[in-house]
Amino acid sequence: MALTLGIDSSTQSTKALLVDADSGEVVETRTAPHPPGTEVDPRAWLAAVDDATAGLLERADAVAVGGQQHGMVALDEGGTPVRDALLWNDTRSARAALELIEEMGGPQACADAIGSVLVASFTSAKLRWLRDHEPDHAARVARVLLPHDYVSHHLAADGTEPFTDRGDASGTGYFATAAGEWRPDLLEQALGHRAALPRIVAPGAVAGETGDGRTIAGGTGDNMGAALGMALEPGDVLVSVGTSGVASAISSVPVADGTGTVTGFADASGGFLPMVTTMNAAGILDLQARWLGVDHDGLAELALQSAPGAGGVTLLPYYGGERTPNRPDAVGTWTGLTPATTRADLARAAYESLLCSLADAVDRLVAATGETPKRVLMVGGATKSAALRELAPAVLGCPVLLPPPGEYVALGAARQAAWALAGTTEPPAWAAAETTVLEADPTPHVREAYAGLRDRTAPWHD
């Protein structure tokens, strides 16, 4: 039995899954924590991967790494980090992103060049911040890697040239996503001088070997790894309900959305992975539960006591500003409150607003790709809520598939490793996990009320 090792080097931890290369069955799992913070010594990830893979890597025939996107790993001529890595969630580079967009000719020109409009999370914005705020460090940068590249190179045999894949590269700000090639001129523009970049490994190709001869695949970013782990196909839309809300789709065409709403990433299998993100998601429910003095089960129970439309109560849940639509200075807005409003109405309005916001994200994704969803899948911690499960298909207006919980980034990396090991043109067809199908009668009036408040409060400029 051939085994592959899939690694997820995330913001919080390293997760390692040993997987049967033929069936996709998980044989063993291990984890190791990462230091907290938005800037981290990347060598801590190497210690964590050594810990998490001890005893597993020796049993694997092939390995691949999925990792947090965007992070800036800046190395000197000797391969030593010049400073701690700035992670995707470090926002000090927000102004730098705006400056780079302007230098590129504006948002649409930026999207045409790289597939996305830059935001603080992109690597190029972090390099510009480094140039402007730590010029001594910037001057020492000889090579720039992404987090998964840095971990993959650690596992590779001595002398292996660093490598990456088009999926993770598409989140750097110096990669032409539609063409599938680096834009070293854009890196130079951000950093102030040229620096070496990793070679791009084609989907399914072998990137190299470990020191003891095990196959290494190219690896990828975490969102791309999750899509591969869930075996998403063109026409699938994945909605993730976590701290932020994310709607992503497997698409056969690249996206260049100058509004910045849709981020035009590549995927790990030769296609594209456009994505829409909302700032407010599960936190809407956290806040409402706190205000009503209940836990999450109690909030769900209350919400299901109210009727669709929450007794006329509508919430625009942009409590800390919003990204989709782009309203960074927005606040939460309630309407329809009367003496007849109940605690159950308030609870239901929170769930309905969350789902309406996610439905807006799906709509923007569909408009950008021109592809009607064949399936809508939903993942994330909030899907444990009975109310979210019941209301999701009603508000989204279609059946919603709920995959079982799993470490899909690491599983996707393991599938990528199995693909490289097999040498086939397509990734292995592992048995799909059984999904729960959620169905309900659509409630279009809920979305209509939400849209009315959204558009009345401030115009949503396209």
N, C-alpha and C positions, 0 to 999 in steps of 0.2 A: 504494500500500500504506500503510494507516494504521499508525502505530507508537505504542506506549504505553511509558512509562517506569515501572518498578516499583522502589521504593527500600526497602531494609531498613536502618533505622538501629538497629543492634543494640548490645549492650553493648561489643563489641570493635571494630566497624568499621561503615562505610557501604558497602553493596553496591548497585550500580545495574544493572538489567537493561533493555536496550532490546528490546522484544518486538513481533513481528508481531501486531497486534490481532485479526486474523481467525483465525490458526492457533495462536497461542501459542508459535511458534518464537522462541527467543532469538537475537537478531541480534548483540548485543554486550554485554559485561559489563565493569564497572570497579569498583574498590574503593578505599577510603581508610581509614586506621586512626583509632581513637578513643583518647584517653588512657586509661591503666589506672586502677583504683580504684573504690570504691563511692560516691564523690561526685566529680562532674565539672562543670566550667563548661559549661553547655549550649551556649554559643556555639561551643565546639569542634566540636559536631555540625554546626553550620551551615557552618563552614569545610570539614569533611569532605564534606558533601553537595555543596557548590560544586565541590570537587575531583573527586569521583566522577562528577558529572553533566555536567562540562564537555564540550561537544561532543556529548552525548547528548540533553540536554533540548531543545536547539535542533532536533533531528530528530523529537521526539515530538509527537504530537497531543494526548496527555493524560498525566497523571502522578498517582501516588498513593504514599503513604508508609506502610509498615508499621514499627512500632517496638517496642522493648523496653517491656514493660508496667510499670505502677505508678509509675515514677519521678516525683518531685516537682519540677516546674519552677515556682517561685514568683516572680512578677514584681511590680514596683512600678507605680505609676501611669503611668510612662513606658515600660513594657514591658521594663525592664532586670531581669535576675535579681537578687534580693536576696541570694542566696548560691549556692554551687554546688548543682547538683541532687543530691538523694539518690536513688540507684538502687535497684532492686528488691532487690538483694542486700546492702543496707546494713541490718544487724540491730539498730542502736541503738534502733530504735522498737519492739522486742518488748514491753517493759513498757507502752508507750503503747497498743498493740493490746489488751492485756488490760484496761486501764482503760476503753477505749471499749466493749469487749464488755460489761463490767459495767454501764456507764452506759446501754447500750441494752436492758438487761433480761436479759442472759445470751446464751449461744451460739445457742440456737434463735431467740430474738427477733432477734438480729443477722442470722442466715441468712434469716429471713422478710423482713427489711427490705431487704437488698441482694443476697441470693442466696448469700452466703458468710459464713463466720465469719472475722473479721479476723485476719490475721497481720502480722508486721513488714513484709512487702513492700508492703502496701497503702498507697496515697497518704495516706489519712486518718490512719493511724498516724504517718506521717512529719510530717504537719502538727501533730499533737498534740505530738510530740517538739520541733518547732520552737517551738511556743507555750511549752513548759515550760523549754526550755534556751537558746533564743535569742529572748527576748521582743522585743527591738528589731527584729530581722529580721522576726519574725512580724507586728509592728504595721505594717510597710511593705507587706505582701502585699496587692495589689489584685486579682490574677488568678492562678489556678492552672491550669496546663496539664500534659498528659502529654508525654513526649518526642516522640511522633509528631506531636502537635498543634503543638508548637513548631517542628519542621522544616517541616511543611506550611504554617504561617503564613509562614515565611521565604520559601517559594516563591511565595506568593500575591501578587497585585497589592496595592499600597498601599491602605489603607482597608478591606481585607477583614476581617470579623469572625472571630476565631479559631473553629475548628471541630474536631469530633472525630466518632467513631462510637460506637454503643452497645456494640460489642465491647470496645474499649479502656476505655470509660467504666465497664464492669462490674467493672473491677479497681481502682477508686478507693476504694471504701468509702463513697461518698456518691452512689450511683446505684442506683435501684430497678430491678434487672435484669428482673424479671418484667413490670413496668409500662413499662419503657423510658423512664424520666424521671429527671432529676436530683433529689437530695434536698439542697437547699442548707442545710437545717437541720442535716444531719449534718456538712457541711463547717464550718458555723459552730460546731458543738459541738466539732469537732476543733481548729480554728484559733483560736477565741475571738472571731471576728468574721466578717461576711460577706465574700465575695470573688467576683469575676466568674468564670463558668465558660464554656467554649466551647459554641457551639450544636451540637446533635446533627444530623448529616447522615444521612438515611435510607439504607438499603442500596441501592447502585446509583445514588444521586442525585449530581448535580453540586454540589460544594461551592463552587466559584468558578473563577477563572482566574488564570493567571500574569500577570505584567506585560505579556507580549507576546501574551496571548489564548489560551493553551493551557488546556484543561480540567483542573481538579483535582478528584479524587474525595475522599471523606471520610477515606481512610486507615483504619488499624486497628492493633490490637496484633499482636505477632509470632505468637502462637499462632493467632490468628484468620486472619492472613494466610497462614500455612502451610496451614491447613485449606482455604482458598479456592484456594491454589496447587496443592494436590493434588486438588482437586475432590472432596473428601469429601462424602458424602451421608448422610442419616439412616440409622442402622444401622451405619455404619462406626465402628470403634474404631481409633485410632492409638496405637501404643505407641512411645515414644521412649526410646532407651537411650543416655543421655549421662552427664554427671557425676551428674545426678539421673535418676530414671526417671519418665516421665509417661505416663499413659493418659488419652486424651481421646476424646470422642464427639460427633458431630453429633446433636443431639436436638431434637425438636419441642416439648418441654416444659421449663419452667424447673425448677431444682433448688434446694432450700433444706435442706441437710443440716446439722443442728445439731451433729453430731459434729465438723464441720470437715474430715472426710476428703475429701469431694467439694466442690470449689470450683465455684460455679454461675455461670460466665461466660455472656455472650451471644456469638454469633458475628457474622461480618461480612455474613451474607446474610439475616438476619431470624429465625434460629433461636437455638439455645443450644449452648454448648460446655462442658458439665461436664467437670471434670478432676480426676484423682487424681495426687498426686506422692509419690514415695519419695525419701528422702535418699540412700540407698545404691544405686548402680547400677553403672556401668562401673568405679568405684573398687574394687568387690569383686574384679574381675579384675586390676586393677593391683596390688593388695595380694597376691593369691595368686601372681601371676607373680613378684613380688619375693621372696616367701618361698621359692618353689621354685627360684629362680635361673634363670628362663627368660624369654624374651621372649613376646609374646602369641601368636605362631605356635606356639612351643613349648608354651605352656599349652594351646592348643586341641588340639595333637597328643596331649599327655598325656591330656586329658579324654576323647578319643574312644577311648582304649585301655581305659577302664573301662566297666563295664556300667551300665545304668539303675539308679539307686539308689546308685551310688558305693560298692558293697561294704558297704552299711549305714551309711555316713557321711552325716550330715545337718548342715547349717550354717544357723544363723539369723544373717544377715549385717548385723546392726544395729550396726556397728562404732562409729559416731559418733552413736548415738541414731537414732531413726527417726520419720518423720512419719506413715507408713501401715504398720502401726498407730501410734498416737500414743504413742511411748515415747522421749521426749527423753533419758532417762538410761540407755537400754539399751546393752549392749555385744554384741560378737559371741559366739556360743555354738556350740560344736561338740559333737556327740555321735556315738556309734557307733564311736569309734576303738579299734582292737584291734591286736595284733601283726601281723595279716595286712593291715592297711591299707597301701595303696601310694601313691606319689606321684601316680599316675593317679587314684586315688580322690579324693585331696584336690583335684586340679584339677577333676574332674567335679563334685564337691560344690559348688564355687564357682559354676560355671555353673548348676547346677540350683537353687541357692538364689536367685540373681539372677532367674531365670525364674519361680520360685515367688512371689517377692515381686511381680513384675510381674503375674503371674496373679491374685494377691490384689487388686491395684489394679484390674484389669479387672473382677473380681467386684464390688467395691464400686461401680464405675461402673454396672454392669448393675443392681445392687440399687437404686441411687438413681434411675435413669431408667425402670426397668421395661421397657427395650427390649433384646431379645436381639440380640447382634451378628450382622450379616449378613456382614461382612468384618472381619478383623483385619489391620492393616498395621503394619509395624515399620520404624523408621528410626533413625538415629544411628550414630556412629562404631563402636560395638561390633558392629554387624551385619556388619562385615567379617570377623569371626571365623568360621572354618569350624565350630567347635564350637557357637557360638551359633545359627548357621543350622540345624544338624542337630538341636539339642535343643529349639529354640523350639516347633515344632509339636507335639512329643511332650509337653512339659510343659504348654503351654497347651491341649492337647487338641483342636486344630483347625488347619486350614491357615493359614499365615501368608504374607501377600503382602509382598514386599520391593520397594519402588519404587527406581528408580535414584537415585543421589546427585544433589542439585540444590539451588539456592537458592530454596526453596519460599516463604519469606516475601516476598522480592522478586517472585517470580513471581505470588504471590497479589495483591500490590499492583498489579502490571501488569494482572492480570485484572480487578481492581476498577476501574482506570482505563479499561479497554476497555468495561466495563459502563456506566460513566457516559457514555462517549463515544457508545455505541450508543443509549442511552436506552431500553433494553428492560426488561422486568419481571424477567428472569433474567440471571445472568452468562453470558458467551459460552461455548459448549460446545467448548472446546479439546480436541484429541485427547489422551486420557490416555496418560501414559507407560507403556511396557510394564513390567509387574511380574514378578518371579521368584516362583513359587509354591513355598513350602516345605511339604512334607508328611512325616509320620512317624506310626508307630503310637503312640497315646496311652500315656502311662506314669502312670496315676492314682496308683499306689503312691508315686511320688516326691512328689507334692503331699500325699498323706496323711501321709507321714513328716514333711514340713516343717510341716504344720498341727499335728501332734501336738506337735512341739517348740515351735512358736510359742505354742500354747495352754497348754502345760505350764510354759513359762518365765514367762509372765505372761498374765493374762486379757486378751483383746481386747474392750474394752467398746464396745458399739454405742451 
